[in-house]
Amino acid sequence: MESVKMAQMACPFLARTPVSALRQMSVSTASGPTSPACPHALPSLSSNSGVIAAVRQAATAASMLTPSVSHSSSGPARTASTSALFKAAQSCPVFGQAIAVQSVRRMGARQLHTSANARTATLSSTVNTVNEQDLGRIPRPLMDSIPKAHVKSSANKRVAAASKGVSEESVPGGFNYDDFFKEQLERKHKDKSYRYFNNINRLAQLYPMAHTSTGEHVTVWCSNDYLGMSKHPEVVDAMKSTIDKYGAGAGGTRNIAGNAQLHLSLETELASLHKKDAALVFSSCFVANDATLSTLASKMPGCVLFSDASNHASMIQGIRNSRAAKHVFKHNNLAHLESLLKQYDLSTPKIIAFESVYSMSGYIGHIKEIAALAKKYNAITFLDEVHAVGMYGETGAGVAEYIDAMDEIDIITGTLGKAYGVVGGYIAASSSLVDMVRSYAPGFIFTTSLPPAIMSGALTAVRHLKTSPVERAGQQLHTRMLKSTLADLGIPVVPNPSHIVPVLVGDAETAKSVSDELLNRFKIYVQSINYPTVAVGEERLRITPTPGHGPELMDGLVGALKTIWTERGLKTEADWMREGGKAGVGVVGGEMDQLVRAEDLKEMMDRAYPYALDSLGGRQAVKNA
């Protein structure tokens, strides 16, 4: 009865409970808490100090309530029956904490070591264990009274964490999730691959300007809104009017209330753009690539995939998810690709996956040559035109259109979120292939359809860029101007034929630091690109000029880069050449002509002249490009 009396002294609620009831609870067993409800906010314990005082007093009583542990030389330790009073105490805000304290203080759970010869039980020096679930219940002021030296290291860790106010709850002996997450992040920090996300808010009326979290204006030089279509009046007006008419959301998946006329109209337009029978819109081109490749390769029996070494993560993921056999061929290496293809019979289904514009280098894929190999070895081609649609070709259908190879490609994938300025992805192919993907791809079937306003904006952008030369001409002009100016200064630009302007830095920390200095000192935002997006030692700044980056803004960027390169003593193109070159920089004969021929740019400028001469920088710049 001593424990019962002490319990009454420690807990105001138990003090009002008849002794006979407490006696019955102390001798009866229970499988779970069956006590009368305990009020959790008693006036006398309303303050934290009141709770702490009560817990300290209750800890002594808890030592008498806590079930004992018996030991036997013939078997492991077994816990005595738990009383109903103890079960009730565990759920009490006062005794629950007191029992946790006592659980840590006492060293009753002892591990027996049985001698093989004498069968004598001895106490181990490492027997002191703690119920780690209890640690999270102990008030922080009581932590100092716990003999941490007598607690196992895993529990010690949680005592220390709890004393700092850190939640470290875990099932005893269970997987420590939070530690795992932190370890993975630490790996990212150590190999310099941790990604930082700047708060950049692009301003539609001041394109290509944005404001930071402080409201300060900066110039964005790394957006994938290549042509500024996200702020184009026709696109914005189309989206606004569609929201007014149809609301904000699609209402469901494509086959359950989310299949509107705008979705069908956009797919018809995209099929026409790429001269294919059909098209299918996805929530993003990552999903389009993943869903299409994984579906096709998993359904075709014995399918083998051939993937360019520089392919985007979306294709890599789709190939992995298909679980089909795969080969990775060296980037743009036709001989290596053919050596892999010839290992398989014509009867084996094969898919060759590659890109037209590789986004981090600006390199162009060998579209016609790969198409010829596909025909020779009976493979189908999967061409990612994400960084090319809207940008190249008479109607903006991409590089395949510009080089007159669209009819040689089986599957073309593109995005609505870069040159078209909205969001979403798509595939264009034969009717049977598209219908099969629509019918089998979980990434298409089981996701909410894109909103009608997105479809309307994308449809407007596609139709506009089918006929307008203004945006493409301006972008191409400014790309040539920037590449030429940087080359004259010796600032190392990775040579490529496309609209991407990668400036080689060669070190992850330096690239991040240069990006930060551009933003903080010069109010210019250019994102650094580090491993694993690019190889270690090839870290860079990825610059993407747009039609809106006129001569004044360009002078500001060039001046800032020149200042930083000079002050920091960063490697110039000549420095890289002395070291044998890196990523194409400083390599003899590494120069590349632009994909868009000078005469084609002049023709675009002539067509755009009546509309946008001033915004594009004038005709003289074209003659000098």
N, C-alpha and C positions, 0 to 999 in steps of 0.2 A: 504493500500500500504506500510505501514511501515515494515511489515514482509517481503514483496518482496524486498525492498531496503536492509534490513539487510541480507537477503539471498544472494543478489548479492555481498555484502561486504564480506561475509564469504566464498563464493565458487568461485574460479576463473572461473569455467565453466559457472556458472549462470551469472557471471559478463559480459560474452560475449553474453548472450541471450537477445534478445529485451525485453524491459519492457512490451510491449503489449502482447507478448507470455506468459510471466510470470503471468501477470494479468489474462489472460484467464485461465491458469492452476490453479490459486489460487481460482477461483470462480466456476470452473467446478468440477463435481464429477467423480470418476473413480473406477471401480471394481478392478483394478490392475495397476501396474506401466506402464505408457504409455509415459514417458518422452523420449526426444532424448537421445541417448547413451551418458553416462558420462565417460570421460577418467579416468581410475583408477590410472594412474601414471603421474600426472601432474608434470612438473619440479619444480614448486614452492612448491610442497608438497612431494617431493621425500624423504626427511628425516623424521624420526619419530618425531622430534621436530616440524617440519613444520605441520605435521598432527595434533599433539596435540594442537598447537596454533590455528589452523583453527577450530578444534572441539570445543575448549573453546569459540571462538567467535560465532560459529554457534549455540551453545547451547541456547544462548539468543534468536536468531532468531527462533530456533526450538520451543521455548515456545509459540511463536505466530502462528507457523504453525500447532502445534499439535492440533488435533480435541478436542473440548471442550466436557465436559460431563454434561448433563442436568439432573436434578433430579425432580421427581414429587411425590407428596404424594400419588398419585393414582396408582403408579406402580414403578417398579425397574428402576434404572438408565439406560438411553439409550444413545449411542454414536452418535454424530452428523455426518452428511455425511462427508466422507473423500475427501479432494480436490485432484485433479490430481497432484498439486504441492507437497502436502504432500507425496503422493504415490511415486513420483519421488525422493523426498528427502530420503525416506526410503532405496532406492536402491543405493544411493550415498555413496561412501566411507567416505566422511566427514560428511554429514548430517545424514547418518545412525547411526554413532557413537554418534553424537550430540543428536539425538532424544532419543537414549538409555539412555544417561546421564540425559536428561531432564525428561524422563519417571520415572527415579528413584527419581530425586530431587522433582518433584512436587507431591503433595498429592491431586490430583484432584478426584481420584476415591473414593468416600465416600459411606459408607454403611449406609442406613437409618434404623432407628429403629422407628416404628410407635407405639405410645402408644395405647393400646386397649381402653382406656377410652376417651382420648382427641384427638386422631388421629394427635398428634403433632410430627413432624419430628425432631429427634435429631441426632447429629453426634456421632458416636461411637468412642471410643478411640482407636479402633483397625481397623480403616478403611483404613489405609495406605497400599496400595498394589503396586506391581511392576509387570510389564510384564517380567517374568523371561527369556524369549527368548532373550530379549534385552541385558541382562547382559553380555553374551558372546561376544558382539560386542564392549564393552567399553574398551578403551586402559588402560593398567595397571596404568600409571601415573595419570589418572583421578579418580581412585578409591578413593583416599583420600578425594576428594571433595564431595563424595556422603554421605548424612546423613544416615548412616547405621542403626541408632536407629529408623528411620521411616520406615524401611523395614520389611516385615514379616519375621519370622525366617527362612522359607525355602529359601526365596530370599536372606536373610542375609548370609546364608551358601554359596550360589553361588557367592555373592560379595566377600566373604573372599577367596573362592576357586579361583576365577578369579584373585584376587590380587596376588595370589601365582603362577599364571600361570597354574592352573589346569583346565582342561576342564570339566565343570559340566553342560552341556547343557541338558535341559529337557523340555518337554511340561508342561506348567503350570498345576499343579494339577495332573500330570501324574506320572507313576511309575518311581522311581529312580533306574535305572538298576545298575549303578556303585556302589551305596551305598549297594544294595542288595548283589552284588558279594563280596564286601569287608566284609560285615557282615558274610557271609557264610565262608569265609576264616578265619575270626577271631575265629569263632566257632571251626574250625579245630585246630587252634593254641592253643586255651584254653584247649581242651580235649586231646591234644598231639597226634592227629591223622594226623597232616599235614605231607605230604610226601616230603622228600628231595631227589633230584636226583643228584647223583654224576656223574661227567664227567669221565667215565672210558672207555678207548679204548683198547680192548683186542688185543694182538699181536699174529698173527698166527704162526710166526716163533719162538716165545718165550713162547708159551703156558705153564703154565697158567698165564703168566705175562701180564700186561697191562701198559699203560701210562696214566697219568692224564692230565689235561688241561695245566699243566706246562711242560709236557714231562717227568716227574719223573716216574720211574718204580715202580710198586706195584704188589703184588701177589694177584690174585683174588681167594677167598675161598668161594664164594657164587653163582657162576654161575650155571644156569640150563643146560649148555652145558656139561652134566654129563660125557660124554665119550670122549670129545674133538673131536667129529666128524666134527665140523665146520672148523677145520684146517687140516683134514685128506687129504693127497695128492690126493687120488682117488676122493674124493668128490669135491675138489677144481678144479682139472683138468677137471672133467666132466662138471662142471658149466662153466668154461672158454671156453671149446670147443663148448658147446651149445650156448653160447652168440655169438661166432664167426659165427656160422651157422644160428641161428634163431633170433638174436638180443636180445634186453634187455627186451621187454615187450611181453605180450600175445596177445595184439591187440583187446581185447574185452571180453565180457562175455562168459561163456561156450557155450551158444547156438548162439552166434554171433561172429564168427571168432576167438574165444578163446579156442577152443577144439582141442588140438593137440594130436598126438600119444603118447607123453610123459605123458600127463595127464591120458590117458587110460591105459598105461602100468603101471604107478604107482598105479592106483586103482586096477588093476588086481593083482599086487604084494601084496598090503595090504590085499585084500580079502583072498589071499592064506596064508598070514602070520597068520591071525586069523581064518583060516578054515571056512570062510563064503562064501556065494554065490557072494556077491558084496561089493563094497566099494565106497565111494564118498569123494572127497577131497574138503576142504573149505579153505578160506583164513587164518583161525586160528582155534584152537580148541575151543576158546571162541565162535566163530561164529557157529562152528559145534554143540556144545552143545545147545546153544540158539536156533538155527534154527530147530534142530531136535526135541527137546522137545516141543517147542511151536507149531510146525507144527502137530506133532502126537497127542498131547493132545487136540488141538483145533479142529482137524478133527474127532477124534473118539467121537461119541455121548456119553455124560455123563461120559467122562473119569475122573478118579481120580488119582492124582499123590502122591507118597509117597517118601519123600526126607530126606536123612540123615541130621542131624543138622549141620554137619561139611562140607557139600558139597560146592564146589567152586562156586564163584559168577556167573559163566557162566551158571551153571545149575539152580541156583536160578532165574536168569534173564529169562531163557527160560520157566521155570515153571510159573513165573509171567506173561510173555507175552502171554501164552496160555489162561489165564483167566479161566482155569479149576479148579475144586475143588482140594485141596491139603491138605496133612497132613505131618508134619515134625516129624520124629521119633528121639528119643534120639540117640546120636552117637553110632553106633555099638551095639545098644540095640535090640536084636532079639525079646525079649518078648514084648517090646513096639510096634515094627513093626507088629507083629502078631495080637496084640490086635486091631490095626487099620484096618488091612486087613480083619479081620473076620466080620467087620461091613457091608461089601458089598457083594452082591450076586455074584455068579460066572459069571453072564451075564454082569456085569459092567466092562467096559474096565479099566485096571489098569496098571500103570507104576511105577516100583520101581527104583529110581535113586540113585546111590551111587558110591564110588570111590574104587580103589584097594589100592593106596597109597595116604594118606592124607598129602599134601605137607608141612604143617607147623608143624605137630606133628610127621610125619613119621609112624603113625599108619596104619595098614593094615585092609581093609574091610573084613567082613565075607562073602566071595564070595559064597562058596558052600552052606552055611546055608541060605543065602538070596535067592539063586536060588531054593532051596528046598521049601521055603515058597511061592515063586512065582508060582511054579508048583502046590502047594497045593491049592492056592486061585486064580488060573487062571490069573496071572499077567505076564507082560513081564518085563524083566530086562534091565536096561540101566547102563552099567558099564564104568566109566571114568578111563582109563588106562594111562592118560597123563604122570604121573610121573613114569610109569613102563615100557612102551614100549621101547624096546632096552636094558632094564636093567635086565630083569628077563626072565627065560625060556630058553629052548634049542636053540630057534631061535630068542629070543628077543621079543616074542609076548606079554610079560607081566606076571603079577602075575597069571592070570587065566591059562596061559600055564604052569607055574611052578608047580601049584597045580593040574594040569590036570582037569580044569573046563571050558575050552573054549566052549565046545559044550553045556554047560548048560546056557550060557548067550545069550540073544537075540540080544542086540546091544552093540558093543564095540566102544568106541571113544578113539582116540589117537592124539598125536601131532607129527609134523615133526620138531618142534623147540626146543626140549630139547635133549634127547639122540641122536636123528638123526642129530642134529646140523644145521638145516636149518630154515624153517618157514612153517607154514600151519597146518591144522588139518584135521581129517577125521572121518568117521563112517564106520563100517563094520557090515553087517547084511544080512538078506535075500534079494533076488533080488526084491521082491515086495515092501518091506519096503523102500529100498534104492531108488527105482524108484519113489515111492510116495513122498519122501522127495525132490528128484531132481525136481519133477514136481510141488511141491507146496510151497517149502520154499523160501521166499523172500531173506533170507540171502545167499542163494546159487545162485538163478536166477539172481538177479539184482546187481551183483558186478563183477568187472573186474577179470578175471581169473588170477591165479598165473602165473608168467613168466615161460617159458620153462626151463630156467636155474635152477630155484628152483626145478622144477619137476625132472630134471636130477640129481641134487645133492641129493635130497631126495631119489630117486630111488637107487642111488649108495650106500647111507648110509644104507638103509634097507637091500639091498642084502649083503652088507659087514657084517653087524651085524647078519645076519642069520647064518653065518658060523664061524665067528671069535669069539673065547673065550677070546682073549687078553684084550680087553677093559673092559668087564664085570668083568673079574678076577681081573684086577688092581684096579678097582673102589671098588669092594667088599673088597679086601684086605686092602686098605687104610682106608676104613670106619671102619673096625674092629680095626685096629691099633690105629686110633684116638680116638674112643670111649673108648677103654681100657686104653689108656694113660691118658685121661682126668678124667676117673673114679678113677684112682690111685691117682690123685692130689686132688680129692674132688670137682673138678669143675662140677657144676650141669648140666648134660646132661639129657634131657627128654628121658626116656627109650622108645625105639621102635625097631621093628624088621627090619627096612628098611635102606636105604642108606642115610637118612637124619640125620644130627647131630644138633639138636636144643639145644643151651646152654641157660638155664633159667637165666634171670636177674631179672625180676619181677617189673620193673618200666620203664616207657616210656622214661623219660628224661635221666635216667642212661644208658639205652640201647643205645640211640642215642649218648650219650657222649662216651661210650666205643667204639662204632663203629668209631667215629671220632678219638679217640686216637689211635686205631689200625691202621687207615689209615695214620694219620699225624706223629705219632711217630715211628711206626713199619713198615710202608709201606705194610700193610696187609689190604685188602678190604673185610669186612664182613658186610653185610647190617643188620641193626636192624629191627626187626619185631614188630610192635606195633598194638594197637587197630585201626580199627576194624578187622584187619586180624586175630588177636588172642585176647583173652579176656583180659580185664583190669586186671593187676596183674600177667599176664602170658607173659609179653614182653620178647623177646629173641633175640639171635643171631642165624641165620640159616646158618649152615656151610655145604658145600657139597664137600667132597673130590672127586677127579677125578683120573684117572690113572696117570696123570702128577704130582700129589702132592706126590713126593717121600719123603724119610726119612729126607733129609735136610730141605725141605720146611716145613715138619710137625714139626720138632724140633723148627723152627722159630715161628710157630703159637702157639704151646703149651707153649713155653717160654714167649711169649707176653701175653697170657691169664693168665698165672701164675703170672706174674709181676703185671698186672692190678688188678687181684683179690686180691692179697696181699696188694698192696699199697692203694687200695680203701676200703678194708675191705668188699668186696662184699660177699653175702651169699654163703656158700658152700653147698654141699649136706647134710652134717651133720646139718647145720643151718636150712635148710628147713625141715629136719626130726624133729627137736625139735619143729618146729611150726606146725607140723601135716602134712606136705607135700603140694606140689603145682604142678599141671600139671604132676603128676606122679613122680616127684622128691621127694625123701625122704619118699616115701610111702613103708611101709613094704610089701614085696612080689610083688613090682612093677616092678622088673626086668623082661626083656623079652629076649628070645632067638632070634637070627637073623633068618630072613625068609630063607635065603640061608644057608642050612645046611653045616657044616664044611666039610663033605665028598664030597659034591658037589663042594665046592670051591677048594678043593684039586684036584678034577678031572679036573676042569677048568684050574688050574695052570699046571697040567701035560700036558694038551693039548697045553697050551700057552708057555710052557717051551722052546721049540726050537726057539721060535720067540722073546720072550720079557722078559726073566728072569731078566735082569739088570733093565729094566724100571719098573718092578713090585716090586722090593725090595727083591727078592730072595725067595726060597722055605722055608727057616727056619722060616720066618715070618708067613707062613701059618700054620706051625706046632704049633706055639705059639699062634695063633689067638683063 
